Amino acid sequence: MSLILAITIVGGLGTLPGPIIGAILLVVMWEVMRDVSPYAHMLLFATLAIVVTKFFRAGIYALIATRLKARGLVSRAPPLTME
């Protein structure tokens, strides 16, 4: 259950691509950190969730989409606030 919450927080709530990006990012990080320590992935998840919650409130997807919109590569970016 906590992995689903972490995926949603990191990726971005309210969009379909947000949790998909969050899942890919967290699974890749899980596999990379598996050889370091059995508990390193938990520390990394917690740190990433705190950083995203503090600085990127709409998630990683909103950050990526906003930058792509600024460069004119996508037509619209997701909203930065949840209703």
N, CA, C and O atoms as CSV, one atom per row, in Angstrom:
chain,resi,resn,atom,element,x,y,z
A,1,MET,N,N,0.820,-1.192,0.000
A,1,MET,CA,C,0.000,0.000,0.000
A,1,MET,C,C,0.865,1.256,0.000
A,1,MET,O,O,0.537,2.232,-0.675
A,2,SER,N,N,1.957,1.241,0.744
A,2,SER,CA,C,2.800,2.432,0.804
A,2,SER,C,C,3.507,2.683,-0.525
A,2,SER,O,O,3.808,3.831,-0.852
A,3,LEU,N,N,3.778,1.623,-1.299
A,3,LEU,CA,C,4.403,1.798,-2.602
A,3,LEU,C,C,3.445,2.514,-3.552
A,3,LEU,O,O,3.876,3.367,-4.328
A,4,ILE,N,N,2.176,2.187,-3.504
A,4,ILE,CA,C,1.182,2.858,-4.349
A,4,ILE,C,C,1.091,4.332,-3.983
A,4,ILE,O,O,1.014,5.185,-4.868
A,5,LEU,N,N,1.099,4.637,-2.711
A,5,LEU,CA,C,1.066,6.028,-2.268
A,5,LEU,C,C,2.319,6.773,-2.713
A,5,LEU,O,O,2.232,7.915,-3.162
A,6,ALA,N,N,3.476,6.140,-2.593
A,6,ALA,CA,C,4.723,6.778,-3.023
A,6,ALA,C,C,4.729,7.026,-4.523
A,6,ALA,O,O,5.184,8.077,-4.974
A,7,ILE,N,N,4.230,6.070,-5.301
A,7,ILE,CA,C,4.151,6.232,-6.750
A,7,ILE,C,C,3.276,7.426,-7.106
A,7,ILE,O,O,3.632,8.225,-7.971
A,8,THR,N,N,2.138,7.546,-6.442
A,8,THR,CA,C,1.214,8.643,-6.725
A,8,THR,C,C,1.795,9.982,-6.302
A,8,THR,O,O,1.662,10.966,-7.030
A,9,ILE,N,N,2.428,10.040,-5.154
A,9,ILE,CA,C,3.005,11.301,-4.676
A,9,ILE,C,C,4.146,11.749,-5.578
A,9,ILE,O,O,4.205,12.913,-5.973
A,10,VAL,N,N,5.045,10.843,-5.904
A,10,VAL,CA,C,6.209,11.195,-6.704
A,10,VAL,C,C,5.808,11.542,-8.133
A,10,VAL,O,O,6.269,12.544,-8.681
A,11,GLY,N,N,4.966,10.732,-8.731
A,11,GLY,CA,C,4.576,10.955,-10.123
A,11,GLY,C,C,3.672,12.143,-10.321
A,11,GLY,O,O,3.884,12.939,-11.236
A,12,GLY,N,N,2.680,12.278,-9.490
A,12,GLY,CA,C,1.734,13.370,-9.603
A,12,GLY,C,C,0.312,12.862,-9.548
A,12,GLY,O,O,-0.048,11.911,-10.242
A,13,LEU,N,N,-0.482,13.490,-8.735
A,13,LEU,CA,C,-1.865,13.089,-8.537
A,13,LEU,C,C,-2.758,13.800,-9.540
A,13,LEU,O,O,-2.533,14.970,-9.849
A,14,GLY,N,N,-3.754,13.118,-10.046
A,14,GLY,CA,C,-4.737,13.759,-10.908
A,14,GLY,C,C,-4.510,13.578,-12.394
A,14,GLY,O,O,-5.311,14.051,-13.200
A,15,THR,N,N,-3.446,12.910,-12.774
A,15,THR,CA,C,-3.183,12.640,-14.189
A,15,THR,C,C,-2.837,11.171,-14.341
A,15,THR,O,O,-2.383,10.539,-13.387
A,16,LEU,N,N,-3.045,10.624,-15.522
A,16,LEU,CA,C,-2.668,9.240,-15.768
A,16,LEU,C,C,-1.154,9.072,-15.947
A,16,LEU,O,O,-0.587,8.132,-15.389
A,17,PRO,N,N,-0.481,9.942,-16.700
A,17,PRO,CA,C,0.971,9.759,-16.866
A,17,PRO,C,C,1.766,9.963,-15.577
A,17,PRO,O,O,2.864,9.419,-15.456
A,18,GLY,N,N,1.256,10.721,-14.619
A,18,GLY,CA,C,1.984,10.974,-13.375
A,18,GLY,C,C,2.322,9.715,-12.612
A,18,GLY,O,O,3.498,9.465,-12.351
A,19,PRO,N,N,1.330,8.903,-12.237
A,19,PRO,CA,C,1.656,7.657,-11.533
A,19,PRO,C,C,2.469,6.672,-12.379
A,19,PRO,O,O,3.244,5.889,-11.829
A,20,ILE,N,N,2.305,6.698,-13.697
A,20,ILE,CA,C,3.110,5.819,-14.544
A,20,ILE,C,C,4.584,6.220,-14.461
A,20,ILE,O,O,5.459,5.366,-14.316
A,21,ILE,N,N,4.848,7.524,-14.553
A,21,ILE,CA,C,6.223,8.018,-14.414
A,21,ILE,C,C,6.751,7.720,-13.014
A,21,ILE,O,O,7.904,7.318,-12.858
A,22,GLY,N,N,5.913,7.916,-11.996
A,22,GLY,CA,C,6.318,7.602,-10.630
A,22,GLY,C,C,6.650,6.135,-10.453
A,22,GLY,O,O,7.623,5.798,-9.779
A,23,ALA,N,N,5.852,5.251,-11.050
A,23,ALA,CA,C,6.103,3.812,-10.943
A,23,ALA,C,C,7.418,3.437,-11.613
A,23,ALA,O,O,8.211,2.683,-11.051
A,24,ILE,N,N,7.649,3.958,-12.804
A,24,ILE,CA,C,8.899,3.660,-13.510
A,24,ILE,C,C,10.094,4.158,-12.706
A,24,ILE,O,O,11.075,3.435,-12.533
A,25,LEU,N,N,10.012,5.386,-12.218
A,25,LEU,CA,C,11.110,5.970,-11.453
A,25,LEU,C,C,11.392,5.170,-10.177
A,25,LEU,O,O,12.547,4.871,-9.876
A,26,LEU,N,N,10.358,4.830,-9.442
A,26,LEU,CA,C,10.565,4.137,-8.175
A,26,LEU,C,C,11.005,2.690,-8.360
A,26,LEU,O,O,11.801,2.185,-7.569
A,27,VAL,N,N,10.507,2.019,-9.379
A,27,VAL,CA,C,10.941,0.642,-9.618
A,27,VAL,C,C,12.404,0.608,-10.058
A,27,VAL,O,O,13.163,-0.267,-9.642
A,28,VAL,N,N,12.790,1.558,-10.896
A,28,VAL,CA,C,14.202,1.619,-11.308
A,28,VAL,C,C,15.090,1.919,-10.105
A,28,VAL,O,O,16.145,1.307,-9.940
A,29,MET,N,N,14.663,2.862,-9.266
A,29,MET,CA,C,15.440,3.178,-8.064
A,29,MET,C,C,15.496,1.977,-7.129
A,29,MET,O,O,16.532,1.731,-6.511
A,30,TRP,N,N,14.408,1.227,-7.012
A,30,TRP,CA,C,14.368,0.036,-6.159
A,30,TRP,C,C,15.409,-0.975,-6.623
A,30,TRP,O,O,16.148,-1.531,-5.811
A,31,GLU,N,N,15.465,-1.211,-7.928
A,31,GLU,CA,C,16.408,-2.187,-8.470
A,31,GLU,C,C,17.856,-1.730,-8.312
A,31,GLU,O,O,18.736,-2.544,-8.032
A,32,VAL,N,N,18.105,-0.449,-8.487
A,32,VAL,CA,C,19.466,0.077,-8.335
A,32,VAL,C,C,19.913,-0.012,-6.873
A,32,VAL,O,O,21.060,-0.361,-6.593
A,33,MET,N,N,19.022,0.300,-5.961
A,33,MET,CA,C,19.378,0.339,-4.544
A,33,MET,C,C,19.360,-1.035,-3.883
A,33,MET,O,O,19.814,-1.172,-2.747
A,34,ARG,N,N,18.849,-2.050,-4.566
A,34,ARG,CA,C,18.746,-3.381,-3.968
A,34,ARG,C,C,20.118,-3.941,-3.597
A,34,ARG,O,O,20.253,-4.623,-2.581
A,35,ASP,N,N,21.127,-3.661,-4.405
A,35,ASP,CA,C,22.460,-4.180,-4.132
A,35,ASP,C,C,23.206,-3.383,-3.069
A,35,ASP,O,O,24.169,-3.886,-2.490
A,36,VAL,N,N,22.785,-2.165,-2.804
A,36,VAL,CA,C,23.473,-1.319,-1.826
A,36,VAL,C,C,23.171,-1.787,-0.408
A,36,VAL,O,O,24.086,-2.043,0.375
A,37,SER,N,N,21.899,-1.896,-0.084
A,37,SER,CA,C,21.476,-2.298,1.247
A,37,SER,C,C,20.019,-2.754,1.177
A,37,SER,O,O,19.266,-2.266,0.335
A,38,PRO,N,N,19.615,-3.666,2.031
A,38,PRO,CA,C,18.218,-4.096,1.986
A,38,PRO,C,C,17.233,-2.994,2.387
A,38,PRO,O,O,16.049,-3.080,2.063
A,39,TYR,N,N,17.704,-1.977,3.076
A,39,TYR,CA,C,16.815,-0.905,3.523
A,39,TYR,C,C,17.111,0.439,2.867
A,39,TYR,O,O,16.472,1.436,3.201
A,40,ALA,N,N,18.056,0.486,1.951
A,40,ALA,CA,C,18.413,1.752,1.308
A,40,ALA,C,C,17.263,2.297,0.476
A,40,ALA,O,O,17.083,3.513,0.396
A,41,HIS,N,N,16.483,1.420,-0.144
A,41,HIS,CA,C,15.373,1.893,-0.977
A,41,HIS,C,C,14.321,2.610,-0.136
A,41,HIS,O,O,13.693,3.554,-0.617
A,42,MET,N,N,14.117,2.181,1.111
A,42,MET,CA,C,13.148,2.858,1.973
A,42,MET,C,C,13.593,4.281,2.293
A,42,MET,O,O,12.788,5.213,2.281
A,43,LEU,N,N,14.875,4.436,2.579
A,43,LEU,CA,C,15.413,5.767,2.856
A,43,LEU,C,C,15.302,6.653,1.624
A,43,LEU,O,O,14.957,7.829,1.733
A,44,LEU,N,N,15.589,6.101,0.465
A,44,LEU,CA,C,15.503,6.861,-0.775
A,44,LEU,C,C,14.057,7.230,-1.103
A,44,LEU,O,O,13.796,8.352,-1.536
A,45,PHE,N,N,13.116,6.312,-0.908
A,45,PHE,CA,C,11.703,6.603,-1.131
A,45,PHE,C,C,11.236,7.742,-0.245
A,45,PHE,O,O,10.576,8.673,-0.706
A,46,ALA,N,N,11.587,7.660,1.042
A,46,ALA,CA,C,11.158,8.691,1.988
A,46,ALA,C,C,11.748,10.045,1.626
A,46,ALA,O,O,11.051,11.059,1.659
A,47,THR,N,N,13.030,10.063,1.279
A,47,THR,CA,C,13.680,11.316,0.894
A,47,THR,C,C,13.049,11.898,-0.363
A,47,THR,O,O,12.775,13.097,-0.424
A,48,LEU,N,N,12.820,11.059,-1.360
A,48,LEU,CA,C,12.211,11.516,-2.606
A,48,LEU,C,C,10.792,12.030,-2.369
A,48,LEU,O,O,10.409,13.056,-2.931
A,49,ALA,N,N,10.011,11.337,-1.552
A,49,ALA,CA,C,8.646,11.777,-1.258
A,49,ALA,C,C,8.645,13.126,-0.549
A,49,ALA,O,O,7.807,13.976,-0.849
A,50,ILE,N,N,9.564,13.336,0.380
A,50,ILE,CA,C,9.640,14.617,1.089
A,50,ILE,C,C,10.055,15.733,0.147
A,50,ILE,O,O,9.468,16.814,0.181
A,51,VAL,N,N,11.054,15.496,-0.693
A,51,VAL,CA,C,11.517,16.524,-1.636
A,51,VAL,C,C,10.421,16.890,-2.637
A,51,VAL,O,O,10.191,18.068,-2.910
A,52,VAL,N,N,9.751,15.881,-3.178
A,52,VAL,CA,C,8.691,16.150,-4.153
A,52,VAL,C,C,7.535,16.886,-3.483
A,52,VAL,O,O,6.986,17.827,-4.057
A,53,THR,N,N,7.160,16.467,-2.277
A,53,THR,CA,C,6.061,17.129,-1.575
A,53,THR,C,C,6.412,18.570,-1.234
A,53,THR,O,O,5.550,19.447,-1.292
A,54,LYS,N,N,7.643,18.819,-0.884
A,54,LYS,CA,C,8.059,20.169,-0.479
A,54,LYS,C,C,8.244,21.107,-1.679
A,54,LYS,O,O,7.785,22.249,-1.646
A,55,PHE,N,N,8.905,20.637,-2.725
A,55,PHE,CA,C,9.288,21.533,-3.810
A,55,PHE,C,C,8.457,21.382,-5.084
A,55,PHE,O,O,8.280,22.358,-5.814
A,56,PHE,N,N,7.951,20.204,-5.362
A,56,PHE,CA,C,7.177,19.957,-6.588
A,56,PHE,C,C,5.815,19.403,-6.206
A,56,PHE,O,O,5.575,18.204,-6.348
A,57,ARG,N,N,4.937,20.242,-5.734
A,57,ARG,CA,C,3.667,19.802,-5.163
A,57,ARG,C,C,2.788,19.028,-6.136
A,57,ARG,O,O,1.994,18.193,-5.703
A,58,ALA,N,N,2.904,19.275,-7.418
A,58,ALA,CA,C,2.075,18.567,-8.392
A,58,ALA,C,C,2.762,17.312,-8.917
A,58,ALA,O,O,2.194,16.616,-9.758
A,59,GLY,N,N,3.953,17.009,-8.450
A,59,GLY,CA,C,4.651,15.791,-8.844
A,59,GLY,C,C,5.662,16.015,-9.950
A,59,GLY,O,O,5.781,17.109,-10.502
A,60,ILE,N,N,6.381,14.963,-10.257
A,60,ILE,CA,C,7.414,15.008,-11.283
A,60,ILE,C,C,6.807,15.245,-12.663
A,60,ILE,O,O,7.388,15.965,-13.475
A,61,TYR,N,N,5.639,14.645,-12.943
A,61,TYR,CA,C,5.014,14.806,-14.252
A,61,TYR,C,C,4.690,16.272,-14.536
A,61,TYR,O,O,4.911,16.746,-15.650
A,62,ALA,N,N,4.176,16.986,-13.556
A,62,ALA,CA,C,3.853,18.403,-13.758
A,62,ALA,C,C,5.117,19.213,-14.028
A,62,ALA,O,O,5.095,20.137,-14.841
A,63,LEU,N,N,6.203,18.882,-13.365
A,63,LEU,CA,C,7.469,19.566,-13.602
A,63,LEU,C,C,7.944,19.338,-15.026
A,63,LEU,O,O,8.351,20.279,-15.708
A,64,ILE,N,N,7.895,18.089,-15.478
A,64,ILE,CA,C,8.324,17.764,-16.841
A,64,ILE,C,C,7.409,18.428,-17.871
A,64,ILE,O,O,7.891,19.037,-18.827
A,65,ALA,N,N,6.092,18.314,-17.679
A,65,ALA,CA,C,5.144,18.863,-18.647
A,65,ALA,C,C,5.218,20.388,-18.720
A,65,ALA,O,O,5.070,20.962,-19.798
A,66,THR,N,N,5.442,21.038,-17.598
A,66,THR,CA,C,5.563,22.497,-17.596
A,66,THR,C,C,6.787,22.940,-18.389
A,66,THR,O,O,6.722,23.910,-19.145
A,67,ARG,N,N,7.889,22.240,-18.220
A,67,ARG,CA,C,9.110,22.585,-18.980
A,67,ARG,C,C,8.950,22.302,-20.467
A,67,ARG,O,O,9.434,23.066,-21.302
A,68,LEU,N,N,8.272,21.202,-20.803
A,68,LEU,CA,C,8.024,20.911,-22.211
A,68,LEU,C,C,7.082,21.925,-22.840
A,68,LEU,O,O,7.240,22.280,-24.008
A,69,LYS,N,N,6.101,22.395,-22.070
A,69,LYS,CA,C,5.181,23.416,-22.573
A,69,LYS,C,C,5.916,24.733,-22.805
A,69,LYS,O,O,5.647,25.428,-23.784
A,70,ALA,N,N,6.833,25.077,-21.920
A,70,ALA,CA,C,7.591,26.310,-22.070
A,70,ALA,C,C,8.448,26.285,-23.337
A,70,ALA,O,O,8.684,27.327,-23.948
A,71,ARG,N,N,8.906,25.114,-23.724
A,71,ARG,CA,C,9.701,24.981,-24.957
A,71,ARG,C,C,8.829,24.787,-26.188
A,71,ARG,O,O,9.341,24.727,-27.305
A,72,GLY,N,N,7.518,24.689,-25.997
A,72,GLY,CA,C,6.612,24.528,-27.119
A,72,GLY,C,C,6.520,23.114,-27.654
A,72,GLY,O,O,6.103,22.915,-28.795
A,73,LEU,N,N,6.901,22.125,-26.853
A,73,LEU,CA,C,6.886,20.744,-27.311
A,73,LEU,C,C,5.566,20.029,-27.038
A,73,LEU,O,O,5.276,19.017,-27.675
A,74,VAL,N,N,4.762,20.534,-26.103
A,74,VAL,CA,C,3.427,19.996,-25.837
A,74,VAL,C,C,2.439,21.141,-25.820
A,74,VAL,O,O,2.815,22.289,-25.584
A,75,SER,N,N,1.179,20.836,-26.069
A,75,SER,CA,C,0.187,21.897,-26.184
A,75,SER,C,C,-0.313,22.398,-24.834
A,75,SER,O,O,-0.624,23.580,-24.688
A,76,ARG,N,N,-0.392,21.503,-23.841
A,76,ARG,CA,C,-0.870,21.965,-22.532
A,76,ARG,C,C,-0.188,21.197,-21.414
A,76,ARG,O,O,0.224,20.049,-21.581
A,77,ALA,N,N,-0.081,21.846,-20.296
A,77,ALA,CA,C,0.514,21.232,-19.113
A,77,ALA,C,C,-0.598,20.939,-18.120
A,77,ALA,O,O,-1.647,21.582,-18.164
A,78,PRO,N,N,-0.389,19.972,-17.217
A,78,PRO,CA,C,-1.415,19.673,-16.219
A,78,PRO,C,C,-1.548,20.831,-15.243
A,78,PRO,O,O,-0.619,21.624,-15.088
A,79,PRO,N,N,-2.702,20.935,-14.583
A,79,PRO,CA,C,-2.861,22.004,-13.586
A,79,PRO,C,C,-1.898,21.815,-12.431
A,79,PRO,O,O,-1.558,20.686,-12.077
A,80,LEU,N,N,-1.462,22.907,-11.848
A,80,LEU,CA,C,-0.523,22.830,-10.731
A,80,LEU,C,C,-1.215,22.723,-9.382
A,80,LEU,O,O,-0.553,22.538,-8.361
A,81,THR,N,N,-2.541,22.835,-9.365
A,81,THR,CA,C,-3.281,22.684,-8.128
A,81,THR,C,C,-4.332,21.597,-8.310
A,81,THR,O,O,-4.840,21.394,-9.413
A,82,MET,N,N,-4.650,20.916,-7.248
A,82,MET,CA,C,-5.687,19.896,-7.277
A,82,MET,C,C,-6.986,20.516,-6.793
A,82,MET,O,O,-6.987,21.357,-5.895
A,83,GLU,N,N,-8.086,20.097,-7.391
A,83,GLU,CA,C,-9.389,20.658,-6.987
A,83,GLU,C,C,-10.118,19.726,-6.062
A,83,GLU,O,O,-11.226,20.034,-5.623
